[in-house]
Amino acid sequence: MFDVGGYDSTEGAQSLNIRNAASVGASGGSFFTKMKINDQITIADWELTESFTRASGPGGQNVNKVSTAVELRFEAARSPHLPDPVKSRLRRLAGRRWTTDGAVVIFVQDTRSQARNRDIARERLTELILKACERPKRRLATKPTYGSVKRRLKAKKVRGDVKALRGKIEE
């Protein structure tokens, strides 16, 4: 019927592919909906993939049993919803999180709750895309003031005089 994830024996991680998942919650609504970034950008379900692994750190007996760490993968390069300038800024902002195949990977293991880690990962992705949407201000070239030029040249002259005194002493 639907691929709602499962245990992947090759990687030792539980993988949940949102692309094919159609899980229905108790209220009858879908767990996986489109992510609205702003008025112009909405990320579709097929662009996001989540996988869950066991987190390191505190957690007691729970840490060895439950896969709470979340790896959220967003196929940014293939996304038709992101304009090209936003994609290039996102690539620069993502840094190491940008993969060679053009995906942004966000790994979260901050809390002991898988649901909370999922929310944090989605929030971080949203913040990253919103930062990439902001156009950087263009720097306007300005001319140095007359006084600053004079001060710079005077400092250079003083420094040159000091260095000239360092030579050998002639008798």
N, C-alpha and C positions, 0 to 999 in steps of 0.2 A: 504494500500500500504506500506508505510514506517512509522515507528514511529520516528517522528522528535521532540518528546518532547511534552509538554503540561503542563497544570496546575494540580498539585497534591493537591487535597483538604485536604488530611490528614495531610500533613506537611506544607501547605501554601507556598510551594516553586515551582517554575517552574523548571522542570527537563528536561534535554536534555541528552539522552543516545546515545553516539557516537557509541555504539555497533550496533545499528539498524538504525542509521541515514545515509541518503545518500542525503544530501542537496546539491543542485547544485547552484553555485554562478552565477552572471551575466555574467562572462567570460566563463561559461560552465564548469569550474573546480569544484571539490569537496571542500567544506570547511574543511572537516575532512580527513586528510591524515595521513600516518604513520609518527611518530616522529622519526627523525634520531638523535641519541645521539652521536655516533661516528661511525667509520668504521665497528665495529663489532656488535654494538647494535642498533636495530631499534625497536621501540615499535609499535605494531599493534593497529588498531582501537578498537578492542574488549576489550583491556586492560584498556582503558580510559573511564571514565564516568564524565560528567560535569553536575552540577546542579546550577541553578541561584536563588538567593534570594535577597530580598531588603537589601541594604547596610545601615549601620548607618553612621552618620556624615553629612557633608555639602552636599548640592545638590539642595536646594531650593524646588520648587514644584516637581521637577523630582524625588526626593528621595522617595516619597510615591507612585509613579506610576510605575517606571521602576525597574526591578530586575537586578541590575548591579553587585552585589557581585557574585563571582564565587567560587564554590567548585569543585576542580579537584581531582578525585579519580583514583589512579593507582593500579591495582591488581598485586602488586609486587611478592607476594608469589606464585601465580599461573602462573607467566610469564615464558614462555619457552625461552624467549630471553635473560634473565639475568642468568649468571652463579651463582652457589651456593655461592662462596666467595663474589661476588658482592652483592647478596641478604642479606647475613649476615652483611656486612659492611653498607648497606643501612638501614637495620633495626636499627643498632646502631646509625647511623647519623640522622635518621628521628625522633627518640625519641618519643615525644607525638603524632606526626603525624602518627605513625604506629598504625593501629588498630589491634584488636584481631584476625580478620579474614585475616590478612596479606595484607592489603591495605595501601597505603600512601595517606593521605588526605591533600591537600593544599588548604587553604582558602584565597582568595584575595579580598579586597575591597578598594584598594589603590586609584583608580581613579573613576571618575563619568561615565566612559565609560565601557560598558560590554565587548566590543571587546578588549580594552586595558588590562582590568583585566584578560581576557582569555590568552592573550599573556604573561602577567607577570606570571601567574600560570604555564604555560608551560615552561617558562624560568627557574623558580625556580625548577621545577621538573627535567629539564635537568641538571642544576647545581648540584642538589643533587645526581643524578645518576652518573655524571662525577666524583664527589668527592668520591663516593663509588667505582668507577672503579680503583682509584689510590691505589696501594698496599702501606701500611705503611712501612717505612724503619725499618728493623730489628735492634734492639739496640745491639751493640757489647759491651760485658762486658769488662771493662778496669780495670786495677789494679791501686789503688791510688799510687801516687808518694811517694818516700821515705821521701821527705821534708814535704808533707802534712800529712803523718802519724805521723812524729815527732812533728809537730805543734799541731795536734789534741791531742796527748798524753800529751804535755806540758800544753795545756789549761785545760785538765782534772785534771792534778796535781795541778795547781794553784787554780782551782775551789774547789777541795777537801780540800786544805789548808785553804781557806776562810771559808768553812763550818766547819772545825775542830775548828776554833777559836770561833765559836758560842756557844760552850758548856758552862756549868756552870764553874764559876771561883772557883778554889780550893785554900783554904788558907793554 
